[in-house]
């Protein structure tokens, strides 16, 4: 699967961002600043709400995490897994072959 969010990570998002069941969390690509990815030219941003057409999504514990259609190409090249680290979520990327 191109996008995977663990239940522990979802709990962190709910606690830190005040999310409730039925909310949407969008991951989007940025050129400068944000969450570092394995792609040399892009960073991730995060936004709450439904912004544009969903291209790739995963619903976990009542929250839908997604990339819109414009940014979903990223998951054609990379798998993204969001896991709980020691104090906050961590983003793991693996290149697809």
Secondary structure, 3 states (H helix, E strand, C coil): CCEEECHHHHHHHHHHHCCCCCCEEEEEEECCCCEECCCCCCEEEEEECCCCCEEEEEEECCEEEEEECCCCCHHHHEEEEEEECCCCEEEEEEECC
